Amino acid sequence: MKYIFFTLFVFFSSGLFSQTGGETLFAFLNTPTSAKQIALGGVTLTSRDDVSQTLWNPSSVNPKMDNDVSLNYVNYISGINVGSFSYAKAIDPKYGVAFLGIQYFNYGDFERTEATGPTVLGSFTARDVSFNFGYGYHFESVSIGASIKYVSSIIDTYTSTALLYDIGITYIDPLKPFLMSLVLRNSGSQLTSYINHEELIRNNVILSVEYRLEHVPIKIYGAIDELNNWEISTSNPSRSVTDLDNTVKEESINDFQNALRHLSLGAELWPKRLISVRLGYNHRKSQEYQLNEIRTKAGLSYGFGFNTKHLRFDYAFAKFQEGAKYSTFGLTVHL
């Protein structure tokens, strides 16, 4: 228990006073690339059979991931290409497991125009990339892990970099099929800025749980994110109301509705079989991307996994709205 209390102290002393609301630099780090994670709602952190999970939770790494290599590709919206690479290597039962990973966003080519007119002067590119290296160790019923990440973002000739770290702790119940993870993500500081102006990098404390039903082949997942950034609600413009005086009244969000927006849920049918089926729900996405009078099914995600002795193939489908949907493909090889 002393390890748990120590980790909790580190988490909340690092993240309790972070700013809330608004946009944050390097937001791509909060976009999952694991097909399994996306299918389960996007915030689950307890998957101990998915080496891609180490990009979000360093304490998920364990000896069973030894020599696992994972590649994920996201055919994201607006032609944006997203992907990740992960690899884990068990050093020794006494010394734990090391892992490394790469996550990238390629936004494609953009036209460079004059500031005062539509004249095209050429083109430029934009991309984000993160290089992760971490380590995890398991003792008794607790796993701990930490990782550092070098982050680089380029827009045309402008560059911003940062050095960040993640810390995670996972509790594995020795008597029941129950897991719980607590993770501090993206804490650190900016090294270089775009235009000599330091920008906000908002860290994120996430609590995630997993439970396997005893008599039914189903795993239930749940997560509460942004524990240290509680006021996350943004009114949905499509839910604004205009009265007879043409006064626009924005959507009102109370404390209970704000609390629900931290929640995501997932379920996995036949998790240990050759083929598993997954379903997820993210309440924040559901509310922020919903349209009046139209069922967009925003916030819902689903997918499947095909698992053999030497490899696993994962697929996930999710969408923001009807014109903004994307598929994710993942391949894990057990070397």
N, C-alpha and C positions, 0 to 999 in steps of 0.2 A: 504493500500500500504506500510506503514512503516514496516509491518511484512515481506513482500516480500523482500524489500531492505535489511533488517537485515539478513534474511536467505541467500540471495545471497552473502553478505559480508562474512558470516561464511563459506559458501561453498568454495569460491575461495581463501580466505586467508588460508584455510586448504589444498587445493589441487593444487594450481597454480604452485608450484615449485617442484612437484613430478617428479621423474625420468621417462624417456620414454624408450620404447623398451625393448627387452629381456624378460626373464621369471620372475615371481613374486611368492613369497611364498603364500601358501594357495590359489592357483589358483582355487580350487574346489568351492570357494565362488562365482565365476563368472559363474558357471554352473547352469542354472535354473533347478528347480525340479518341478515347477508347470506345469501340462499338458497344461493348457490354455496358459500360457506364452510361452512355447516352440512352440505351434502350431501357435502363432502369430508372430514368428520371434525371440523369445528368450530374447528380451530386453524391451518389453512393461512394463510400470510401473503404468498404470492408472486404472487397474481393481479394482473397488470398491465393487465387489460381490465375490471376491476370496480371502479368508483369507490367502492363501499361498503367496499372493502378498506382505504381510507384511515382508517377508524375504528379499525382495529387496527394498521396499518402505514403510517406517513406516508411512508416511502420508496418505497411502491408507486405513488405518483402520478407521472404522466408526461404528456408532451404529447399522447399519443393519447387521454387522458381529457378533453381540452379541450371545455368546454361539455357534459359528460356530467352528467345528473341521474338519481339513483337513489332509488327509494322501495321500502322493504321492510316487509312486515307479517307478524308471527308470531302465529298463533292458538295462543297458549301454553297450558300446562296450567292447570286450575282457573279458567278464564275470564279469565286475565291477558292483557291486550293489550300487545303489544310492537311497536315499529316504529322505523324510522330513515329519515333523509333525508341525502343526500350530493350535493355539487356541486363540480366542479373547473373552474378557469379558468387557461389558460396565459397568463402575463403577457407573456413574450417568450422566444424561444429562449435569450437570454443570461441571463434572470433566473428561469427555472424556472416552476413551476406552483403556484398557491395553491388551497386547498380548504377547504370548511366542511362541517359535519355536525351532525346532531341525533340523539340516541338517547333513547328514552323507554320507561318501563314504567308501565302503569296497572293497579294492583292491584284497582280497583273499590271498591265500598262495603262497609263493615263495620258491624256493630251495636255501638253503645256501650252497655255494661251497667254495673250497679253492681259494685263490687269484691267485695261479699259475697253477691251473688245474681244471679239470671237476669233481673232487671227490665231491659227495654230502655228506654234513655233517649234514643235517637236513633241517628244514624249518622255515620260519618266516612269519609274517603277516604285513600288512600296512593298516592304516585307518585314515581318517580325520573326525572330528565332530565339529559342531558349536552349541552353546546354545545361543539363543536370548531371550532378554526380552525388551519390548518397550511400548511406550505410545503415543497416538495420541489424538488430540483435534481439533474440528471443530467450527469455528465461522464465521458468515456471509458467504462469498463465498470462504473461504480459510481453508484448513486443514493443520495442521503441525504435525509432528511426529518425534520421535527419538527412537533409540534402541541401546543397548549395546550387544556385543556378545563375549563370551569366546570361543576361538578357540583352538583346540588341534589336533596335527598331530603326529602319531606314525609310525615309520619305524623300525621294529625289536626292539632293545633296546633303540633306539634314539627317543627323544621326543622334540617337539617344541610347544610352546603355545603363545597366544597373546590375548590382550584385545582391541577390536575394537568397533567402533560406526558408525551408519548410521544416517543421518539427511535428512528429506524430507519435501517438501512443495508442496501442490496441489491446483491449482486454478480451481474452478468450476464456469463456466459462468452461471449467474442466468437467462439469457435470451435465450441462445443458447445451444444446446447439445454438448458442448465443454469442455474438461478438459485438463489441462496441469500440469505436475509434473516435479520438479527438485529435484534430489537426489544426495547427497554425500554418497558414499558407502565405507566401509572397510577402514576407517581412524583410526589410532591408532598406537600401537607399539607392538613389540614382547616382551614377558615376559621372555621366555627361548628359547634357540636355540639348534639346533641339536648337534653341536660340538663347542660351545663357539664362534660362529661367527654370528653376527647379520645380517639378510638377509632382502631383500627389500620386503615390503608389499605395493603394489601400490594401492592407492585409485582411485576411479572412479566417475566422475561427469556425470550424465545422464540426458538428457532432453527428455521427452516423452509427446506425445499429443494423443488425442482421439477425434473423431468427428463422430456423428451419422447423417447420411443423413436424410433429412426431409421427403421425399416421397418414400424412398426405405429402406427396413429393413436391412440396412448394417451399421456397425461401421467400421471406418477406423482408424488404429493405425500407429503411426510413432515414431521412437526414434533415438536419436543421442547419442552415448555413448563415453566414453573416451574424454570428452571435455577438460580435463586438461592433457591429454597424447596424443597430437595430432598426433605425428609421430608414427603410429602403423603398418605401412605397412611392410610386410615381403615378399620377393620375393618367388615365387613358383618354386621349383626346376624343376618341369615338364615342365615349360615354358622357361627354359634356351635353348640357341641356340649354337651349335658348328659349327664354320666356317671351311674352308678348311685347316687351319693351326692347327686344333684341339684346338683352343682357345674357351673356354666356356664363353659365354656372358650371365649373369644373367638377369632375367626379370627387365625391367626398369619401375618404378612406379612414375608418376608425382604427383604434388600437388593435382590436381583435382581427380585423381584416389585414392589418399590417403584419401581425404575428403569423397568420396563415401563409403569408407570402414567403416566409423563410422555409417552408415545408416542401419536401419532395418525397414521393413514395415509389416503390417498385416491387415487382413480384416476378419470380422465376419458377417456371414449371419444369419438372424433371431436371434439376440442376446437375445431377450426376450421371445422366444418361447420355447416349450418343448424340441426341438432339435435345436441346433445351429451348424453351420459348419464354420470352421476356416482355414485360409491360411496365411502363413507367408514367408518372404524372408529376409535373412541376407546377405548383399553384401560382407562383409568381409569373411565369411565362404565360400561363392560361389567362390571368387577369390583365396583364399589360399588353398582350397582343390580340385580345378578343375584340371582335367587331359587333356593333349592335345589329340585331336582326339577321346575323349570319353566323352559322356554326363553323368556326375555323378549325376547331379541334386543336387549338394552340395549347401547348403544355403536355400533350400526350406524345408518347414515344413507344415504339415496340421493336422487337427484333428477335433473333434466334442465334444459337450457337451450335456448331457441329464439331464435336470433340472426338479425336482418336488418340491412340497411344503416342503418336509422334507430332501431331499438329492439331490446332483448333482454328476454325474459321468462324468469325462473328460478323453479324450484320445488324444494323440499326437504321430506323427511319424516324425522322422527327420533322416538325415544321413550325414556323412562326405563324404564317397565314397561307392561304391557298397558293399564292404565287411565290412563296418563300419556304420551300421544303428541301430537305437534303437527306442523302444517304451516307452511311459510314460503313467502311469495310475494314475488317481487322484479321490479321493472320499471325498466329503465334506458333512458333516451331520449338519443339522440345529437343534440343541438340544432345 
